[in-house]
Amino acid sequence: MSNPIQSDVDAANLLHQKYTELKKEIGKVIVGQTDVIDAVLMSIFANGHTLLIGVPGLAKTLLVRTIADVLDLKFSRIQFTPDLMPGDITGSEILNESRSFSFIKGPLFANIILADEINRTPPKTQSALLEAMQERSVTVGGKLHTLEQPFFVLATQNPIEQEGTYPLPEAQLDRFMFNVILGYPTFEEELQVIKNTTGTYVPSVNKIISGEDILTFQQLIRKVPVADNVLTYAVKLVSKTRPGTELATQQINNYISYGAGPRAGQYLTIGAKCHALLNGRYSPDIEDVQAVALNVLRHRVVKNYKAEAEGLTIDQIIKGLF
């Protein structure tokens, strides 16, 4: 880093500064979607993966590509289709001219992976991605190949068309730190988007930080102290989502099939740490846990038929636990 860092406090202040600069640069290209940008940047600094759910045309691909640009990271986009095979994303061994096998790297060997419409590919290919997300490595021909660091998967799903899709198994959903819902822009935002994209305006963004900087900030976030009452709140919040348990509320018992596992508590804690630092504070409080709770819990808590029949959303149920 160009800025001299004498202590963890200096590093925390620099992270807050760089975060502000990142949002400013991304805002040159992406209009609105502030909460989504915050969530994606948070998951990157917390060394997590994000699942983006939204209808077509909401600039999901553009958002991910822009973030990769301002972070000065290698970007790779994979369009998931029903005929995509594991080797198509991990790479494969080929017989070269000297009659020996050599490994040709696939698109997973990048820093930011955009897994477009991840639920359109069969479970076999989803499993290959699962290994990469969890282990930060792939196995091809019995050999382990380590992926580049930092490594993030930002996957997208279209919530409308479900025909011909392969729903992600719960084990794979659980590997995503955040599940972020993209909504439609406001009228003013959409007006600005149309102005920007139908004229001669061509935005250019500056590169703010490097992959090495991100790895340093990831270690910094791990060092952030958490008060016992905040940690207790995070663990209790996760426990409340589990029907039939001591802390479960009546609403949870009535409307939830099963709740979140221990990984949710880990992501609530690391997410709260990151949220605090990005907002200029050196230690998280309960409000920081609540700020990341919806994105952490909404894909880990499953409604039952009763909740579906009464039109209750997961977000409504989770907010009832705060």
N, C-alpha and C positions, 0 to 999 in steps of 0.2 A: 504494500500500500504506500501511496505517496505521502499520506499524512503520518507524522510521527505519533506512535502510540506508546505512552509510558505506563498505562495501567488499564485494568478492565473497565474502569469508569470512562477513560478516554475512548476505548473501543466501543463502548455502549453509546457514547455521544456521537461517534463517527457513524455507527449503524443508523441512528436516528436521522442524521444528516443525509446519508446516502439514500435512505428510504424515501425521504422527501424529494430528493433529486430524481429518483427512479419514477415516482408517481408523476412528477412534472413532465418527464420525457415521454412516458407512456401516454399521458394525456394529449400529446401532440397528435397521436394516431387514433386512440380509442376515446370516444365521447361517452361520458357517463360510466356506468358499470363500476363505480368506485368500490363497492363492497366486494365485488368479484376480484378486482385487481388486488385489493388488500388481502383477500384469502389466498390467492395464488402466491403472492410474494411471501406471505407468512409461512405457507407450507414449504416453500423453497428454503427459506432461512432456517426452518425447523427440520429440514431434511426429510420431508414427507412427500407423498404423492396426492394428487387431487383429481377427483372425478367431476367434470363439468356437465351439467344437464340443462339443455335448452333447445328450443325449436331451431330449425335452420335459419340462417341469416342474421344471427345475433353476434357475429364477429368473434366466435370462439377461436377459430384458427388464426385470425389476425391478431387476437390478443396474445396467444401463446407465442407466435412468431415475433411480435413486438417485444415481449418480455425477454425472449432469448437474445434479441438484438441489443437491448440496453444493458443486459448482463454480460455481453460479450461471450456468449456460450455457443457451442455447436448445436444446431437445431436439426431435428429429423422428424418428418411427418410420415406416419404409416396409416394408409387407408385400409381399415379392416373390412374384409369381405368373406363370404362363406367359403371361398376356395383358397384362402390364405393358409399356408402351412407354417409350422414352427420354424423351419429352415429359412423361410422368406424373411423372418424378422431377426433371427439370431445370427444367421450366416451359415455357411456350409463348407465342408471340405471337398476340394476338387483335385483330380489327378492332373498334375502339371507336366511340363515337357520332360522333366527328369524322372518321370514315372514314380513320383512320391506325392503324398497328399499334402496340400497346403490349405490353411484356413482363410476363407474370404469372409471378412466381417460383414454382418448385416446392418440394417438401419438402427438397431438398438445401441450400436456403438457411437453414441452421441451423448451430450449432456442433458438436453431437454428433448424428451420424446413426446410428440403429439400423437396419441393413439386415437384416431378419428373413428367414431362409431364402433367402440370396442365390443359392443354386444352383437355385432354382425358376424363375428368369426366363431368357429367351433371351439368347444372346450379344450381340445388338444393345443391349439394355438394360444388360447387364453392362459393355459398352464405354463407355457414357455415364458409369457410375459410375467406371470406370477413369480416365477423363480428369479427373473431379473429384478423385479421390484423389491423382493424380500432379501435376496442374497447379494444383489449388486454384481451378479456374475451369471454366465450361461454355460451350459454343458453341451458340447457338440462332439460327437464321435468319442465319447468317454473322456474328453479333455475339458478341463475347467478354464474358461476365459473370463478374466476380470474386466468389468466395464469401466469406462472412464468416470472420473469423479470431478465435480459433483454430478449426480445422476438423478433426474426427476421424470416421472411419467405423469403427464397431464392428459387424461382420457376424456373423451366426449361421448355423450349418448343423446339420441333424439327421443324424447318422451312420447312422441305421437305414434310413429309407425312401429308396431311390435311384431308384425307378421314377418316371419323369416329371420327372427333374431334368436340369440342364445343368451338368456338371462345370466348375468354374472353370478357365480356361486357365492355364498355368504363368506367363504374363506378368502375369496379374492376381493370382495367388497371391503372386508375388514382391513385389507392391506392399504387402502386409501386413507390418508389422514383426514381429508376433508371431502365432503360431498356438497358441491356448490350449485345452487339453482340460479340460472340466468333468466331474468325477467325481460319484458319488453322495455324499450327506452321510453322516457317521458316525451311529450309532444315537442318540447323545446330541444331535447337531445336528438330526437329523430330529424328535426328540421336541420340541425347543425350537421348531422351525418350526411344528409342529402346534399347540402351545400358543399361539403368537403369532398364528396365522392363523385360529383357530377360536373366538376369544373377542372381547372388546371392545377389545383392544389396538390402538391406531392410532399408530404411531410418527411423529414429526415430526423432520426434520433441519434443522440450521442451515447456512446458506451460509457456507463457509469462505474461499474465494478467488474472484476474478473472472477473466474471460477475459483482461483486461489483465495480471493477475498471472501467469497461465499463460504468456503470451508473454514476459514478463520472465524467468521461470524457464527457458524453452526456450533463451533466449540465454545464460543462465548456464551451463547444461549444456554448451553448445558450447565454453565457455571452459575447461572442466575439463582439466588437463594429464594426459597418459597416458604412462607410462614406455615406453621402447622395447621392453623385454622383454614387456610386456603386449600392446602392439600386434603384435609379432611372433607371440606366442602366438595371438592372434585370427586373424591371416591364415593361419598354419599350420593351425589348426583347420579353417578353411574349405577349404584346399587338400587336407587329408586326406580330405575327403568325395568327391573326384573320382576315380573309378576309372581306372586306367591311367596315373596321373600319378606323379611321383617320390615324393611323400609319402604316397600311398595305402597303407593297410594291406591285409593279405591278406583280412581280413573285408570291407573296402570293395570290393575287386576281385571278391570272390565274390558279394556280395549287393546291390550297388548298380548301378542302370542309369546314373544320372548324378547329379552332386553339385551343391553350391550355387555360385551366381555371386558376383561381387564385391559386390553389394548386401548379402549376408549379412555380409561383413566390416565394412561400414559400420554395420549395425544392431547387430552384436556390440559394436563400439566405443562407439557412442552409448548403447547399452543398459547397458554396463558402467559408463560415466560416471554415468548416471542412478541405477543401482543403488547405487553408492558414495555419492552425495550423499544419497539417500533414507535411507541407513543411517548417516548422520552422519560419513562420511569424505570427504576433499577430493580424493582421486585413486583411481582403480580399480586393483585388482590382478587376478591371474589368476583368483582365486575369483569375482570379479564377472563376468568373462567366462563362466565355467562356469555361474553362476547364471541367465544369460539364454540360454544356448546352445540348450537344448531348444526353447524357444519360438521362437527365431530360425531354427533349422535344420530342424525337423521337416516343414515344408511345402516345403522347398527341396531335399530329398534324396529320391530315388525308388527304392524297392526293386525288385528284379527277381523273376521267377517263383520262383527258388530260395529267396529269403528268405520269400516267401509260403508256399511248400510246407513249409518248416521251422518256420513259425510265429514267425519273428523280427519284432519290432516296430522301427519307426524309432528310438524312444527308446532301446532296448537297443543298437542299432548306434552311435548318436551317443555314448552314455555310454562306449562302448568306446574312443572317441578321446581322452577326457580324460587 
